[in-house]
Every structure is written in C-alpha cells, then in structure tokens.
C-alpha cells in the first residue's frame, strides 16, 4: 500500500491503495476513447484542410480546381439552353441544382415559349409558299409538309421542362461523384471539356442560322420575319445534340480516368478495401450512365423520331428529282438531309462509345489483373468487382424504350429505306396532269364507245344481281 502525502486535494495523509484515490476507485474502470471526429460546420464554412474542395469562379483559367467541375465544364451549352428558355434550372449555390415551378427561371421560360407559339401562329396566316415548278403535285405536297415538320421541335420544350428535375438530379449526382473521387484518389477530377463546350455553344448557332438561310434562298419564298422561328428551332435541335454529346463525353472521360487510376492502384500491394472503394465508385458511375438516359428519355425519343422524319422527307425530295436532274431547290434539301443524318449518327455513336468505356474497358482491366501475388481478400474483391460489371448494365437506355447505340442508327436507316421505297413507288404510280391531258387528247371518245360502256355496265350489274339471288335460294334449301 503506497502513501501519497503531497496531494492538494487530500491535505491530510490518506492511504491510497495501489496508487488510486478512493473516489476514483469507486468509479467503473472503463477506458476513455477519443474519436477524431470533425464537428459539424455551418453551411457557408470553408475548411482550411488540404482535402477540401474550394469553389472558384474563374473556371476558364483553372477548370481543374472548381468544386462543381462537371457543370462548370459544360456550362456554356447549359447557358444557351437557359437563355433560350428551354432549361429552367435553378442553382442557389455551386453544387446545388434544383427545379422549382415557382421560380424566376421557370417564369422566363414560360414567357419565351408563349412568345414563340404566338409568333408562329401569327405567321401561319401567311403560309409559306413553295416555289412551284412543273413537277407533279405529290412531291410538292411532301416537300411542303417538310416545312410544317420543321416546326415540330416546339413540342419538345414542355418535355424538357418536365425532365428538368431529373436533369438537376444528374448534376447533383455528379457532384457526389466528384467528392467520392476526391476522397479516394486524393486529387480533383481532371475533366477539361470547357473549350469543347464553348466551341459547341458558339459554332452550332452560326451553322444552324446558315442552314436556314440557305434553305430560304434556294427553296422557299420566305419573308425575313418568317425565318426567325425556323432559326430558333434549328438551333434548339442541334444544341440538344451538343448537350447530349457533352453528357456522353463526360461519362467516357470519367470512365477512362477511373480505369487508369484503378490500374495504377493494383500495381501496389494494398488492402482489399481499396478495391472495394473503386468498385463502389464504379457502381456510382454506372448508375450515372443509366440515369443519363432516364433523365433525357422523352426529350431524345422525340428528337430521334423527329430526325428520322426529316431525313426521310428530305431524301425523298432529292430522289424524286433524279429523272429531271438536280436544281437549285435541291441544295436546301441536301443540306438538311446531311446535317440530320450526321446529328442522328452522332447521338447514337456517342452513347455507344460512353457505354463501351463505362463497362467493357473496366472488364478488360479486371480480366488482365494478375491475382497470384494478391492475398485472398484482394482476390475476392477483384472477383466481386468483375461480377458487379456483369450484373450492372451501363447501357444508355431512353427509359427502357430502346438503347441508344449504333444498332439503333442501323435500324432507323433500314426503316427509312423501306419508307423511301414506298413513297417512290407511290409517286411512280400517279401520272402527272400533263400526261393525263395528253392521253385524253390522243384518244377521242365517240358516241358508240359511250353506248358500249353503258351496256357493259348494265350487263355486269344484272349478272351480279342474278348470282346473288341464286346464292340466297341455295342457302335456304
């Protein structure tokens, strides 16, 4: 038993058994564990930690250190869509994307759409007149319908409004992916697509305006005020293609970055938990790929069908002029057909490439892993990773209606050829007015021919009546 005499809490000499005071000995002898837990921070608190992601506004100079990296890289295209009143997205702060019906952006979009619809209805009173030539009426009617079809993209604007909430969810999902990647790799997601997005936002409006002007000069007697809605809708169609390209390109770039980081991580012997973290991050990326198709389901279903219809009518207009040679009027049809085919192929090809990078490339990396030097836990995690890539589809599907890939483009082309054959056969079977007039002039009708025709008609009617009566009597017997 030891004695502690110099304790100020115990001025008198008190015996402390085993060196512990009596008051302490009466308490339960549990170890106290201090956890290194970061206290909750206020919403606008910016941490000074080296792992924090500090948002900046100068994205053009340093795009690699911004918090909301994905949005800032594709911001030019989103800005064009918001200025056109198509995408009423609300961003109260960086990294937070919302859709609110009672918001200034939604009110602005509704005003823009009402102005567009009212302007088109006003112009419909002055119907666009096709340059009439000596061709038959059927192909002229089809070409005239083409300019009505050009106005169909007005219907896609309310569809995009309906899907804006899901698009905001995709952007928020990318923010979570960036944070998880930062925690896993210790560096910021190296995505640098700002210049491509800026080029798309500048070049597409210029090319779309040029296309409408060429059509105006070669095909139709437009007035200047009639060109404006066609320019707006042409820009909308092709800027949606650029928006789809950027979404798919981001998926491809992130999948390639994640595959390279995973391959580098496997070169060093580490715990199996590292493989599990990469598997969780890949599952998040695969979900983003599926959600991209779901969030834009109805919009791009409409865009694909619209492009299919435009291509069919434009190519028919060109093929119907083969016998007489191509003229000035066919330049606008050729430009429209080529641009629409290119855009449709671009949409299908980019989605196919993104799906290939997200799934197939990772499977190749996993199958090439050397498992002999790994411990049992790491081998199990790699096998589970491979099973996860097999069981989680990464195809970009438009709401389950169809997968967007090169097979879709091939199917649409095959269907298009079928419709073109039917249209051309229908055109051939209808004689021109000139041909009908020539046949009428060459074959005079005499009174004798008229009498023979009337007699033949009466004989046929009488024979039909007799056969019907005999058939009824036979059924009664």
SEZA-265150 format. One line per 8 residues: number of its first residue (from 1); their letters; for each residue z, x, y of C-alpha. Coordinates in nm, 4 decimals. Layout:
BEGIN
NUM) a) Z,X,Y  ...;
***
This chain:
BEGIN
1) xxxxxxxx) 0.0000,0.0000,0.0000  -0.1077,0.1545,0.3324  0.0616,0.1134,0.6701  -0.1255,0.0564,0.9979  0.1060,0.1224,1.2926  -0.1261,0.1637,1.5939  -0.2935,-0.1791,1.5874  -0.2559,-0.3594,1.9203;
9) xxxxxxxx) -0.2847,-0.6953,1.7514  0.0199,-0.6124,1.5432  0.2686,-0.4253,1.7723  0.5291,-0.4230,1.5051  0.4971,-0.2270,1.1870  0.3229,-0.4584,0.9444  0.2286,-0.3748,0.5906  -0.1427,-0.4296,0.5313;
17) xxxxxxxx) -0.2215,-0.4427,0.1626  -0.5383,-0.2487,0.0700  -0.6098,-0.1880,0.4403  -0.6797,-0.5539,0.5278  -0.4707,-0.7705,0.7585  -0.3098,-1.0774,0.6120  -0.5114,-1.3116,0.8344  -0.8351,-1.1530,0.7204;
25) xxxxxxxx) -0.7321,-1.1555,0.3578  -0.6704,-1.5300,0.3721  -1.0354,-1.5992,0.4620  -1.3090,-1.6112,0.1989  -1.4626,-1.2708,0.1425  -1.8332,-1.3615,0.1944  -2.0820,-1.1136,0.3286  -2.2356,-1.1967,0.6618;
33) xxxxxxxx) -2.6178,-1.1597,0.6649  -2.8008,-1.1388,0.9957  -3.1613,-1.2643,0.9846  -3.4204,-1.1146,1.2163  -3.5459,-1.4490,1.3450  -3.7339,-1.4806,1.6721  -3.5746,-1.7552,1.8858  -3.7955,-2.0451,1.9876;
41) xxxxxxxx) -3.9902,-1.9689,2.3022  -4.0818,-2.2081,2.5820  -4.4401,-2.3341,2.5838  -4.5587,-2.1024,2.8622  -4.3685,-1.7955,2.7428  -4.5883,-1.4889,2.6873  -4.4330,-1.2476,2.4420  -4.4454,-0.8744,2.5057;
49) xxxxxxxx) -4.4813,-0.7967,2.1367  -4.7726,-0.5813,2.0267  -4.8779,-0.8528,1.7790  -4.9076,-1.1233,2.0423  -5.2474,-1.2548,2.1468  -5.2612,-1.2787,2.5220  -5.5358,-1.5039,2.6582  -5.7562,-1.3723,2.9349;
57) xxxxxxxx) -6.0283,-1.5373,3.1381  -6.2811,-1.2531,3.1640  -6.4465,-1.3268,2.8312  -6.7856,-1.1835,2.9328  -6.6426,-0.8348,2.9798  -6.3902,-0.8261,2.6948  -6.4556,-1.1061,2.4422  -6.2592,-0.9322,2.1683;
65) xxxxxxxx) -5.9122,-0.9847,2.3202  -5.9147,-1.3536,2.4021  -5.6877,-1.5933,2.2176  -5.9352,-1.8782,2.1701  -6.2072,-1.6409,2.0544  -6.4360,-1.8876,1.8808  -6.4547,-2.1346,2.1676  -6.4988,-1.8614,2.4265;
73) xxxxxxxx) -6.7905,-1.7160,2.2292  -6.9795,-2.0468,2.2128  -6.8570,-2.1743,2.5476  -7.1995,-2.1677,2.7258  -7.3501,-2.4205,2.4828  -7.0390,-2.6405,2.4980  -7.0587,-2.6264,2.8767  -7.4192,-2.7515,2.8725;
81) xxxxxxxx) -7.3232,-3.0389,2.6420  -7.0283,-3.1338,2.8625  -7.2382,-3.1199,3.1803  -7.4960,-3.3494,3.0166  -7.2157,-3.5980,2.9440  -7.2578,-3.5676,2.5683  -6.9352,-3.3950,2.4602  -6.6249,-3.5431,2.6347;
89) xxxxxxxx) -6.3893,-3.2695,2.5163  -6.0546,-3.2137,2.6898  -5.8888,-2.8679,2.6999  -5.5443,-2.8865,2.8658  -5.4832,-2.5192,2.7817  -5.6536,-2.2364,2.5883  -5.6404,-2.3010,2.2164  -5.5785,-2.6755,2.2540;
97) xxxxxxxx) -5.8712,-2.9165,2.2191  -5.8334,-3.2932,2.2374  -6.0370,-3.6099,2.2700  -5.8926,-3.8846,2.4871  -6.0725,-4.2067,2.5715  -5.8827,-4.2428,2.8983  -5.9807,-3.9049,3.0386  -6.1999,-3.7879,3.3299;
105) xxxxxxxx) -6.4473,-3.6214,3.0923  -6.4985,-3.9469,2.8989  -6.5453,-4.1402,3.2224  -6.8023,-3.8861,3.3386  -6.9874,-3.9128,3.0060  -7.0000,-4.2932,3.0249  -7.1367,-4.2824,3.3807  -7.4076,-4.0332,3.2818;
113) xxxxxxxx) -7.5092,-4.2421,2.9815  -7.5253,-4.5667,3.1803  -7.7452,-4.3956,3.4400  -7.9759,-4.2642,3.1662  -8.0126,-4.6012,2.9934  -8.0665,-4.7834,3.3222  -8.3300,-4.5321,3.4296  -8.5186,-4.5644,3.1001;
121) xxxxxxxx) -8.5101,-4.9458,3.1209  -8.6460,-4.9279,3.4722  -8.9287,-4.7008,3.3608  -9.0093,-4.9297,3.0689  -9.1541,-5.1727,3.3221  -9.4200,-4.9099,3.3912  -9.5213,-4.8443,3.0336  -9.6666,-4.5025,2.9555;
129) xxxxxxxx) -10.0424,-4.5317,2.9193  -10.2123,-4.3162,2.6575  -10.5386,-4.1523,2.7545  -10.7883,-4.3865,2.5874  -11.0935,-4.2387,2.4215  -11.3462,-4.3517,2.1649  -11.1064,-4.3208,1.8684  -11.0004,-4.6181,1.6619;
137) xxxxxxxx) -10.7089,-4.8349,1.7655  -10.4868,-4.7458,1.4706  -10.4354,-4.3772,1.5509  -10.3995,-4.4589,1.9199  -10.1223,-4.7054,1.8369  -9.9447,-4.4461,1.6210  -9.9616,-4.1866,1.8979  -9.8342,-4.4423,2.1470;
145) xxxxxxxx) -9.5371,-4.5141,1.9193  -9.4643,-4.1413,1.9316  -9.3599,-4.1687,2.2958  -9.1257,-4.4517,2.2073  -8.9763,-4.2357,1.9315  -8.9150,-3.9610,2.1893  -8.6504,-4.1902,2.3437  -8.4522,-4.2278,2.0194;
153) xxxxxxxx) -8.2096,-3.9393,2.0978  -8.0398,-4.1740,2.3447  -7.8748,-4.3302,2.0407  -7.7159,-4.0010,1.9373  -7.4953,-3.9779,2.2484  -7.2447,-4.2509,2.1414  -7.2464,-4.0982,1.7919  -7.1362,-3.7631,1.9371;
161) xxxxxxxx) -6.8628,-3.9406,2.1328  -6.7352,-4.0879,1.8071  -6.7283,-3.7450,1.6423  -6.5789,-3.5527,1.9353  -6.2278,-3.5987,1.7944  -6.3331,-3.4282,1.4718  -6.5092,-3.1512,1.6643  -6.1862,-3.0887,1.8548;
169) xxxxxxxx) -6.0065,-3.0643,1.5201  -6.2574,-2.7996,1.4063  -6.1933,-2.5917,1.7185  -5.8163,-2.6170,1.6660  -5.8669,-2.5118,1.3047  -6.0495,-2.2013,1.4240  -5.7522,-2.1157,1.6476  -5.5213,-2.1323,1.3450;
177) xxxxxxxx) -5.7655,-1.9138,1.1500  -5.7620,-1.6540,1.4281  -5.3820,-1.6422,1.4276  -5.3651,-1.6069,1.0471  -5.6260,-1.3317,1.0536  -5.4285,-1.1511,1.3255  -5.1104,-1.1616,1.1161  -5.2898,-1.0423,0.8025;
185) xxxxxxxx) -5.5094,-0.7649,0.9377  -5.3171,-0.6651,1.2493  -5.6275,-0.6925,1.4696  -5.8122,-0.9579,1.6601  -6.1062,-1.1390,1.5002  -6.4113,-0.9296,1.6009  -6.6606,-1.2083,1.6782  -6.9126,-1.1291,1.9506;
193) xxxxxxxx) -7.1607,-1.4151,1.9899  -7.1227,-1.4803,2.3605  -7.4570,-1.3271,2.4572  -7.6417,-1.5309,2.1936  -7.4737,-1.8491,2.3141  -7.5583,-1.7647,2.6754  -7.9227,-1.6997,2.5829  -7.9413,-2.0326,2.3975;
201) xxxxxxxx) -7.7882,-2.2197,2.6918  -8.0462,-2.0703,2.9309  -8.3654,-2.0482,2.7220  -8.3574,-2.3886,2.5492  -8.3617,-2.5978,2.8702  -8.6524,-2.3871,3.0026  -8.8583,-2.4192,2.6820  -8.7826,-2.7910,2.6462;
209) xxxxxxxx) -8.8909,-2.8601,3.0037  -9.2107,-2.6601,2.9476  -9.2873,-2.8577,2.6305  -9.2572,-3.1924,2.8104  -9.4757,-3.0690,3.0986  -9.7458,-2.9537,2.8546  -9.7408,-3.2938,2.6878  -9.7652,-3.4588,3.0302;
217) xxxxxxxx) -10.0652,-3.2503,3.1277  -10.2588,-3.2927,2.8014  -10.1790,-3.6325,2.6564  -10.0367,-3.8905,2.8897  -10.0771,-4.0036,3.2475  -9.7120,-3.9610,3.3393  -9.5743,-4.0058,3.6845  -9.3288,-3.7444,3.7990;
225) xxxxxxxx) -9.0323,-3.9823,3.7768  -9.1253,-4.0692,3.4160  -9.0881,-3.7094,3.2991  -8.7144,-3.6807,3.3752  -8.5676,-3.8828,3.0830  -8.8025,-3.7108,2.8382  -8.6868,-3.3708,2.9667  -8.3212,-3.4716,2.9329;
233) xxxxxxxx) -8.3632,-3.5981,2.5758  -8.5757,-3.2989,2.4749  -8.3076,-3.0600,2.6000  -8.0406,-3.2626,2.4178  -8.2281,-3.2433,2.0865  -8.2806,-2.8682,2.0943  -7.9409,-2.7799,2.2429  -7.7861,-2.9618,1.9451;
241) xxxxxxxx) -7.9892,-2.7290,1.7244  -7.8463,-2.4317,1.9137  -7.4958,-2.5744,1.8769  -7.5463,-2.6086,1.5004  -7.6789,-2.2513,1.4809  -7.3675,-2.1138,1.6519  -7.1295,-2.3048,1.4238  -7.3064,-2.1747,1.1122;
249) xxxxxxxx) -7.3368,-1.8234,1.2540  -6.9617,-1.8108,1.3214  -6.8953,-1.9088,0.9597  -7.1304,-1.6342,0.8380  -6.9812,-1.3669,1.0637  -6.6204,-1.4547,0.9760  -6.7021,-1.4617,0.6037  -6.8614,-1.1163,0.6259;
257) xxxxxxxx) -6.5649,-0.9778,0.8221  -6.3166,-1.1214,0.5736  -6.5135,-0.9844,0.2770  -6.5234,-0.6345,0.4261  -6.1502,-0.6400,0.5042  -6.0724,-0.7589,0.1536  -6.2818,-0.4811,0.0022  -6.1008,-0.2252,0.2170;
265) xxxxxxxx) -5.7634,-0.3677,0.1160  -5.8477,-0.3345,-0.2543  -5.9062,0.0404,-0.2180  -5.5343,0.0930,-0.1657  -5.2819,0.0084,-0.4319  -5.0530,-0.2523,-0.2806  -4.8509,-0.5574,-0.3744  -5.0177,-0.8591,-0.5262;
273) xxxxxxxx) -4.9051,-1.0626,-0.2272  -5.1813,-0.9020,-0.0196  -5.4477,-1.0519,-0.2474  -5.2717,-1.3887,-0.2292  -5.2813,-1.3759,0.1512  -5.6549,-1.3077,0.1514  -5.7035,-1.5949,-0.0916  -5.5147,-1.8308,0.1406;
281) xxxxxxxx) -5.7249,-1.7123,0.4358  -6.0481,-1.7634,0.2398  -5.9395,-2.1159,0.1444  -5.8867,-2.1865,0.5127  -6.2377,-2.0565,0.5910  -6.3894,-2.2636,0.3100  -6.2197,-2.5742,0.4460  -6.3605,-2.4999,0.7911;
289) xxxxxxxx) -6.7092,-2.4812,0.6386  -6.6690,-2.8243,0.4767  -6.5098,-2.9743,0.7879  -6.8001,-2.8479,0.9998  -7.0376,-3.0717,0.8062  -6.7965,-3.3656,0.8090  -6.7299,-3.3377,1.1838  -7.1042,-3.3483,1.2618;
297) xxxxxxxx) -7.2002,-3.5878,0.9830  -7.3640,-3.8766,1.1661  -7.4984,-3.6666,1.4522  -7.7075,-3.4343,1.2391  -7.8037,-3.7026,0.9901  -7.9643,-3.8794,1.2847  -8.1171,-3.5538,1.4165  -8.2723,-3.4673,1.0790;
305) xxxxxxxx) -8.4250,-3.8137,1.0378  -8.5497,-3.8077,1.3974  -8.7181,-3.4701,1.3465  -8.8713,-3.5950,1.0221  -9.0253,-3.8915,1.2026  -9.1505,-3.6806,1.4948  -9.3129,-3.4254,1.2632  -9.4835,-3.6955,1.0544;
313) xxxxxxxx) -9.6340,-3.8767,1.3534  -9.7373,-3.5537,1.5297  -9.9131,-3.4077,1.2265  -10.0850,-3.7388,1.1607  -10.2116,-3.7412,1.5178  -10.3569,-3.3945,1.4608  -10.5124,-3.4679,1.1214  -10.6748,-3.7882,1.2452;
321) xxxxxxxx) -10.8850,-3.5783,1.4856  -11.0212,-3.3306,1.2310  -11.3554,-3.5075,1.1900  -11.4254,-3.5013,1.5637  -11.2682,-3.1644,1.6425  -10.9538,-3.0809,1.8357  -10.9387,-3.1569,2.2048  -10.7055,-3.1093,2.4982;
329) xxxxxxxx) -10.4956,-3.4070,2.3929  -10.4063,-3.2361,2.0672  -10.2298,-2.9428,2.2354  -9.9222,-3.1525,2.3090  -9.9130,-3.2832,1.9505  -9.9418,-2.9303,1.8131  -9.6594,-2.8007,2.0335  -9.4347,-3.0939,1.9394;
337) xxxxxxxx) -9.5045,-3.0575,1.5669  -9.4458,-2.6794,1.5622  -9.1223,-2.6968,1.7630  -8.9840,-2.9823,1.5494  -9.0684,-2.8064,1.2218  -8.9054,-2.4870,1.3475  -8.5904,-2.6720,1.4549  -8.5608,-2.8594,1.1239;
345) xxxxxxxx) -8.6060,-2.5378,0.9254  -8.3551,-2.3618,1.1496  -8.0888,-2.6280,1.0891  -8.1362,-2.6176,0.7107  -8.1665,-2.2393,0.6848  -7.8580,-2.1567,0.8931  -7.6390,-2.3941,0.6923  -7.7748,-2.2459,0.3676;
353) xxxxxxxx) -7.7032,-1.8918,0.4905  -7.3485,-1.9810,0.6020  -7.2637,-2.1442,0.2678  -7.4049,-1.8413,0.0841  -7.1899,-1.5990,0.2836  -6.8701,-1.8002,0.2522  -6.8847,-1.8401,-0.1257  -7.1401,-1.6186,-0.3018;
361) xxxxxxxx) -7.0595,-1.2977,-0.1135  -6.6899,-1.3332,-0.1927  -6.7632,-1.3925,-0.5577  -6.9698,-1.0738,-0.5661  -6.6850,-0.8762,-0.4087  -6.4368,-1.0147,-0.6612  -6.6601,-0.9524,-0.9610  -6.7078,-0.5889,-0.8569;
369) xxxxxxxx) -6.3324,-0.5223,-0.8361  -6.2022,-0.2572,-1.0769  -5.8936,-0.4094,-1.2377  -5.7904,-0.1220,-1.4663  -5.5790,0.0585,-1.2064  -5.4058,-0.2586,-1.0804  -5.0774,-0.3929,-1.2028  -5.0550,-0.7214,-1.3887;
377) xxxxxxxx) -4.9571,-0.9285,-1.0847  -5.2511,-0.7984,-0.8805  -5.4946,-0.8679,-1.1646  -5.3611,-1.2226,-1.1919  -5.4065,-1.2772,-0.8186  -5.7656,-1.1495,-0.8300  -5.8452,-1.3850,-1.1186  -5.6869,-1.6734,-0.9296;
385) xxxxxxxx) -5.8950,-1.5800,-0.6245  -6.2117,-1.5942,-0.8357  -6.1106,-1.9325,-0.9771  -6.0483,-2.0573,-0.6230  -6.4013,-1.9634,-0.5150  -6.5421,-2.1537,-0.8134  -6.3308,-2.4664,-0.7692  -6.3603,-2.4997,-0.3895;
393) xxxxxxxx) -6.7153,-2.5819,-0.2814  -6.8190,-2.4326,0.0501  -7.1499,-2.6160,0.0940  -7.2005,-2.7755,0.4329  -7.2435,-3.1413,0.3452  -7.3056,-3.4135,0.6019  -7.0295,-3.6490,0.4965  -7.1375,-3.6392,0.1323;
401) xxxxxxxx) -7.4794,-3.7913,0.2046  -7.6628,-3.4657,0.1383  -7.6089,-3.0910,0.1533  -7.7776,-2.9086,0.4399  -7.9709,-2.6232,0.2796  -8.3246,-2.5073,0.2113  -8.3643,-2.7638,-0.0635  -8.3237,-3.0371,0.1988;
409) xxxxxxxx) -8.6075,-2.8872,0.4044  -8.8313,-2.8754,0.0967  -8.7514,-3.2386,0.0106  -8.8280,-3.3578,0.3623  -9.1611,-3.1741,0.3631  -9.2565,-3.3265,0.0280  -9.1741,-3.6761,0.1538  -9.3625,-3.6043,0.4736;
417) xxxxxxxx) -9.6795,-3.5134,0.2828  -9.6594,-3.8433,0.0931  -9.6387,-4.0453,0.4146  -9.9238,-3.8496,0.5713  -10.1495,-3.9233,0.2741  -10.0682,-4.2951,0.3000  -10.1359,-4.3016,0.6759  -10.4662,-4.1179,0.6413;
425) xxxxxxxx) -10.5802,-4.3468,0.3606  -10.4888,-4.6480,0.5705  -10.6859,-4.5103,0.8634  -10.9929,-4.4459,0.6453  -10.9815,-4.7997,0.5044  -11.0001,-4.9552,0.8534  -11.3516,-4.9384,1.0054  -11.3968,-4.8777,1.3741;
433) xxxxxxxx) -11.5048,-5.1509,1.6151  -11.8364,-4.9742,1.6733  -11.9064,-4.9630,1.3015  -11.8276,-5.3341,1.2669  -12.0580,-5.4186,1.5549  -12.3418,-5.2135,1.4070  -12.3056,-5.3853,1.0701  -12.3106,-5.7244,1.2421;
441) xxxxxxxx) -12.6218,-5.6373,1.4407  -12.8098,-5.4962,1.1401  -12.7510,-5.7977,0.9143  -12.8649,-6.1264,1.0774  -12.7202,-6.4455,0.9362  -12.9719,-6.7229,0.8571  -12.9128,-7.0944,0.8021  -12.9975,-7.0579,0.4332;
449) xxxxxxxx) -12.7307,-6.7904,0.3879  -12.4794,-7.0177,0.5561  -12.5644,-7.3074,0.3217  -12.5342,-7.0832,0.0129  -12.1960,-6.9553,0.1259  -12.0608,-7.3051,0.1838  -12.1936,-7.4245,-0.1560  -12.0335,-7.1304,-0.3348;
457) xxxxxxxx) -11.7005,-7.2014,-0.1667  -11.7057,-7.5700,-0.2676  -11.8020,-7.4832,-0.6280  -11.5153,-7.2343,-0.6560  -11.2651,-7.4903,-0.5236  -11.3890,-7.7599,-0.7654  -11.3692,-7.5249,-1.0648  -11.0138,-7.4239,-0.9730;
465) xxxxxxxx) -10.9072,-7.7920,-0.9499  -11.0563,-7.8768,-1.2922  -10.8887,-7.5803,-1.4637  -10.5514,-7.6706,-1.3112  -10.5794,-8.0332,-1.4314  -10.6706,-7.9289,-1.7877  -10.3785,-7.6877,-1.7985  -10.1304,-7.9602,-1.6980;
473) xxxxx) -10.2591,-8.2018,-1.9646  -10.2348,-7.9339,-2.2305  -9.8701,-7.8726,-2.1422  -9.7908,-8.2445,-2.1741  -9.9433,-8.2611,-2.5254;
***
